[in-house]
Amino acid sequence: MLLCSAPSVHAEDFLNWLETATGSQHRDEEFVEVDGAELITLESRESEMYPKVSPDGKYFLTLSTNKHHHIITRRLVENGDPINVVIEHDAQALDSIAWYGDDIVTFLSYRADSLGLWQKPVDRGVVKRLHGRLDGELIDPVLLGDGSIIAVRLHAPEQRLHSKYKKSKQPNLAFDNWNIKGKQPHLVRISANGAEEELAAGLNPSLSADGERVVFSMQSERNWHLFMMNVDGSDLIQLTEGHSIDVQPTWSPDGKSVAFTSNRADEDEDDRHGAKANWDVWMISYDGRNLTRLTTDKARDGAPEFAKNGRIYFHSDRKVDKAARADHQVRGSTKGFHVWSVMLPAIN
């Protein structure tokens, strides 16, 4: 098990909160394997969340949490075995890390006393700043091929877009990372020279493999829907609709489908917005057709990622059965979130 020493003082409040938000929450339903999901990661008294599969399909990154220890690790896609620690002692990087090619990751950090976008090799090597002194409160950065960034800017309704930034102590790493109270999220594009353009309201952006389009989630009253647009903000298209929350979208490698997290399976509309909402992984074609439910457990399934082995990887707090515990040689508590995978269906 890969763990690190206690995090730096400036992130202590956030990390204490993260432990409460993830490790102590767990569904108590009977274990029923109804969707054929396979357990990928399991460590005693540890949660693994937000898997991010590498472009070559060999590895995935995940946020590993154990009491006060919070790190980003790289693991094998085939069996979830840990390879190395990628990020530690950097709270701002925990919810902003992303792949940029097969061997490079990017992330936000204050390591030079101001918010910047950095890159580093996924194993070891020199850390390089790509964008420095980014103004305002930014999350979910996506680096484009021309060096510009698409990110989500958070600002309070009464504040201007470029208000002075107050360092965040609580990056949102709970299951509902789209729920940002008191803030208005907008997708912006920041050029390599710092010029900024607002693209659309929304968050959870995901870039297509060809780098031409971005899919994201936009709020409408109590509901959230998926939208797609070109990286310059043109050709805005709505993909999903209804009285549901559709969030955390991600592109398939071939650009033909989008997987996302949704509570649309709840028959009672009031249940969808309550504490007992049923969250599952869904998929839809880029043209709005072939809406398909991929997971059916009563637990919270979310943050899906496509892999080249024909499977979807996601985190879930579903119950782990005795056989899985024995297979992973775990005897302690398995409450919390772990990474699972499910086969993609054949779609004509």
N, C-alpha and C positions, 0 to 999 in steps of 0.2 A: 504494500500500500504506500502511495506517494503522499507524504504530508510535509508541511513546512513548519517553521517556528512561528511564534506569535506575530501577527501583522503589525505594521507601523502604527504609531499613536494616532495620527490624523484620521485613520479609517476605523478606529476602535468602535465608535458608536454605530456605524453602519454594519460592521461585522457582528456585533452583538444582536442587532435586529435581524440580520440575515439568518442566524441560527434559529431564532424563534419562528421566522416565516417559513422555513423549509423543513428542518429536521423534526420539529414537533408535530407537524401536521401529517395525518395518515388516515386513509379510509379503512374501515373495519369490516367491510363486506366479506363474505366467504369468497375464497379464490375460485374463480371459474374461468377456464381458458376458452373463451368464446370467439376470439379473433385470431388465434394461432400466433400471438406475439411471443417473441423469444427474448428472454432476459439476457442483456449484454454485459452490464456492469453490476457488481454487487460487492460492497465492502461493509464490514461490521461497523455500525453506528456512523455511517457516512452517506451523504446524498450526492448524486451526480446529476447535473442539470445542463440544459442547453447544449446538446451535442451539435458540433459543426463539422461536417464531413469535408475532407480535403478534395480539391478538384480531381486528383488522380484516383480517388476512392479508396486509398489505402489506410487512411487514418481519420480520426475525429478528435476534436478538442472538446473538453467538457469542464464545467465548473465543479470542482470537488470540494465538499464542505464537511468538516468534522469538528464539532464544537467551535473553537475559535480559529480553526485552520481553514483557510479558503485559498485555493490555488486553481490555476488552469493547467490541466494535464493533457498530453497527447497520448492517444490510445489506438490500438489496432482495431480496424473495423470488423475483422473476422471474429474476434473473440473478446474485445474490450480490454485486453491486457495493457497495463500502463507502460509507456515507453520513457517519457521524461516529463519533468515539470517545465512548463513554458513561461508562465507568469506567476510571480508571488510578490508579496509586499507592495501591491499597487492596486488599491481599491478601485480607482477610476478605470483601470484596464479590464476589470472583471466582466463588465457588461458591454464592452465595446470591441472585444477582440474578434478578428475576422481573418479568413484566409485571403492571401493575395498571391496566387500561384500555388504550386505544390509544396514549396519549402519556406515560404515567407508568411508572416502574420502581421497585421496592422492593429493598432489599438490607441486609444486616447490615454494621455498621462500628464501629470503635473511634474514630471521628474526634472524639468528645467525651470520650475517656479512659475510657469504659465501653461495653460492648457494647449496641448499640441497633439498632432497625429504622428505616431512613430511606427517604425517597422523594424522587425528583427527576424533572423532565421529561426525556424521552429525548434531547432535543437540547441544551437549555441552560436555565438558570433557577435559582431558589432551591432549595437542598437542605433538606428539612424532616425533623426527627426525629419519628417516630410513636410509638415505644416506647423508653423509656430505661432504663438500668440493668437489663438482662435478666440474671438470675442463671443461673449454670451454663453448660454448653457446649451451644450450640444450632446446628443446621444446617437447611437446607431450609425456610425460613420461607414460609408462605402466608398472606397477609393476607385476612381475610374482610370481608364488607360491613359488619358491625357494629363493625369496628375491632379485633376479637380476632385472634389469630394461631394457626394450627396449625403446629407446628414439630417437629423431631426433637431430643429431648434425649439427649445422650450422657453416660453415667456408667459408671465402673468398677464391677464387681460388688460390691466392698466399700464403695463410697461411697454416701452418701445422695443422694437426688434433687437437693437444693439445695446440694450441696457447693460450696465456694469455687472459683471458676473460675480456671484458669491459661490465659492467652492462647495460642491455638493458633498455631503457626508453620507448620503444614502442612495447610491445608484440603484435602480429598481431591478432587483434580481428575483423577485417573487414570481410565482406561477403567472400572475396577471401583470406582466411587465408593460402592458398597454394602459394600465390604470394609473394615470399620473394626475393626482388631484391638484387643483389650483393652477394648472399650467395648460397652455394652448400649444399643441405640437404642430409644427409645420415643416415640410420637407424643403430644404434649401440646397442650392448648388453653389459651392465655394470654389472659385478658380485657383490655380496655382499661385496667382499674384494677390489673392485675398479678396477679390471682387465677389460679391454675393448676390444671388438671385433667388427669390422665393418661388417655389414650384407649385405646391399645393398643400392643403391641410392634410395631416395624417402622420403615421409613424410605422415602425416595423418594416422598413424598406428592404427589398431583396433584388439584387441585380441579376439579369439574365446572363447566361453563359457567353453570349456574343457581345455583352456590354452595351446593348442598344436600348434596353427597356428596364423599367423598374416596376415591381409590383409592391403594393403597400396597403395599409388599412386606414380607412377614414371613418370618423364617427358621425352619426346622424341621430341626434337625441340619445336614446338609450342603446341604440344599435350601432354595430360596426360592420362595414362592408369592404370587400376587396376591390381595389382599383389598379389599373395598369396604365403606364404612360411612357413615352420616350424620355430619355435622360435629360432632354432639354425642357421637359414639361409639356410638350405638345402631344396631341392625340390621346387625350384622357378617356379611358374606357372603364365602365363599371362591370366587374365580373360576377359579384354575388349580390343578392338582395334578400329581403325578408326580415322578420322580427328575431334576429339572432346577432350574436357577436362573432364575427369572422376576423381572426387576427393571426399574427405570426406567419405570414405567407412565405413560401420559399419555392424557387424555380426548380424544375427538373433539369438534368444536364442537357437534354435535347431541346429545351425551351418550349415544349408542347403542353406541359401541365404545371399546375401550382398546387402544392400541398399546404394546408393551413389548419389552425386550431379553431374549433367552433363548438358552441353549445346548441346548435340547431336541432339536435336529436330530441331535446326535451319537448314533450307534447304540450305541457303547460307553459304558457309564455311567462307567467310570473316566476316559475322555477328557474327559468333561464338567467334571471338577474338576481337570484338568491344565493346563499352560501352553499346550497346543495346542488348547484347546477352540474349537469353531466357534460364533461368536456371530452371531445374526441378529435382524432385526426381525420381530416377530409381531404379530398383531391378534386380538382376541377380542371378541365382543359382551358387553354389560353383563350379560346373563343367563347367561353361561358357554358360549354356543353359538358356532358358526362360527369355531373356532380356525383361523387362516390364517397361513401363513408368507409374508412379504412380500419378504425378501431371501434370496439363496442363494449369495452369494460366500463363499469360504473365509476371508476376512479377518474382522476384528472390526467388526461393524456394531452401533451402539447409540444410546442417547439419542434415540429418535424423537420427532417433533413433527408434529401434523396441521396442514395449511394449508387455506384455503378454496378453493384451486385444484384440489382433488382429489388432492393428493400428500402423501406422508410425507417429512419432512426428517430426516436422521440424520447422525451422523458415522461415518467408516470409515477404516481404514488400508489399504484395498484399493489395488492398484497402479494408477497412472495411465498410460494409454497415450500414445503419441506424438501422436496426433491431438488428444487433450484438451490436452496441453501446448502444442501449436501454437495451438489455439483460444484458450487463455488467455494466450498470448504469454509463456510461462514457459520459461526455459532452465536454471535451476539445479535443485537437488535438490527432489523433490516427496515425499520420505519423510515419514511422519507421518500425522496425521489431517486429513481435509478433509470438508466438508459435501456430501452427495449427496442426491438425492431419487428417489423411485420412485412410480409411479402406484398409487392405491388400486384394489383389485379390486372388481368389482360383486358385492354380496352380497344375496341375496334375503331 
